[in-house]
Amino acid sequence: TYDNACKCYRSSHGQNLQKLRKTVIEGIMGEAKEYHGMGKAKFRGINKVQIQFLLTATAINLKKMVKMLERNELEISILRVVFRTCRFIKNILEKRLNNLIFLEA
């Protein structure tokens, strides 16, 4: 009912959802309108407009997935460098430790 909707909207959870809507959902719709031609339908009829919308949403999601993959690849390459550096330091320390043990014996 309307009263329940008002209570939900005014609750702290409802306010958090509104903040999320402003930043995430409106941004995605703005991107679709500005960069993907959703400001005006290219075709007539609900079915054709729905297809246009779904294709646009797919394009936006694919762009996001590519960005996520690029970030993940960067993180993986950084982790590889860190791992190689740690292994290099470990080898140096092991050699020094072996030399110390050899000198004591």
C-alpha positions in Angstrom: 0.0 0.0 0.0 0.9 3.7 -0.2 1.6 3.9 3.5 3.9 1.0 3.5 5.8 2.4 0.6 6.2 5.7 2.4 7.5 4.0 5.5 10.0 2.0 3.5 11.1 5.2 1.6 11.6 7.1 4.9 13.5 4.3 6.6 17.3 4.3 6.7 17.3 1.3 4.3 15.0 3.2 1.9 17.3 6.3 2.0 20.3 4.1 1.3 18.5 2.7 -1.7 17.7 6.2 -3.0 21.4 7.2 -2.8 22.3 4.1 -4.7 19.7 4.8 -7.3 21.0 8.4 -7.8 24.6 7.3 -8.3 24.3 3.9 -10.1 21.0 3.5 -11.9 20.7 7.1 -13.1 24.3 7.0 -14.3 23.7 3.9 -16.3 20.5 5.3 -17.8 22.3 8.6 -18.6 25.1 6.6 -20.3 22.5 4.7 -22.4 20.9 8.0 -23.4 24.0 10.0 -24.1 26.3 7.5 -25.7 24.0 4.7 -27.0 21.1 6.4 -28.7 18.4 5.7 -26.1 17.3 9.3 -26.0 14.9 8.5 -28.8 13.7 5.1 -30.0 15.0 4.2 -33.4 12.1 1.9 -34.2 8.3 1.8 -33.7 6.5 -0.7 -31.6 7.1 -2.0 -28.1 8.8 -5.2 -29.3 11.3 -3.4 -31.4 12.0 -0.8 -28.7 12.5 -3.5 -26.2 15.0 -5.2 -28.5 16.8 -1.9 -28.9 16.9 -1.5 -25.1 18.1 -5.0 -24.5 20.9 -4.7 -27.1 21.9 -1.3 -25.5 22.0 -2.8 -22.0 24.1 -5.8 -23.4 26.6 -3.3 -24.9 26.9 -1.4 -21.7 27.4 -4.6 -19.7 30.0 -5.9 -22.1 31.9 -2.6 -21.8 31.9 -3.0 -18.0 33.0 -6.6 -18.2 36.0 -5.6 -20.4 37.0 -3.0 -17.9 36.7 -5.5 -15.1 38.9 -8.0 -17.0 41.5 -5.3 -17.6 41.6 -4.5 -13.9 41.8 -8.2 -13.0 44.7 -8.7 -15.4 46.5 -5.7 -14.0 46.0 -7.0 -10.4 47.3 -10.5 -11.5 50.4 -9.0 -13.2 51.1 -6.9 -10.0 50.7 -10.0 -7.9 53.1 -11.9 -10.2 55.8 -9.2 -9.8 55.3 -9.2 -6.0 55.5 -13.0 -5.9 58.7 -13.1 -8.0 60.3 -10.4 -5.8 59.4 -12.3 -2.6 60.8 -15.5 -4.1 64.0 -13.7 -5.1 64.4 -12.3 -1.6 63.7 -15.7 -0.1 66.5 -17.3 -2.3 69.0 -14.6 -1.2 68.1 -15.1 2.5 68.3 -18.9 2.2 71.8 -18.6 0.6 73.0 -16.3 3.4 71.6 -18.6 6.0 73.3 -21.6 4.4 76.6 -19.7 4.3 76.2 -18.8 8.0 75.5 -22.5 8.9 78.4 -23.6 6.7 80.8 -21.1 8.4 79.7 -22.2 11.9 80.3 -25.8 11.2 
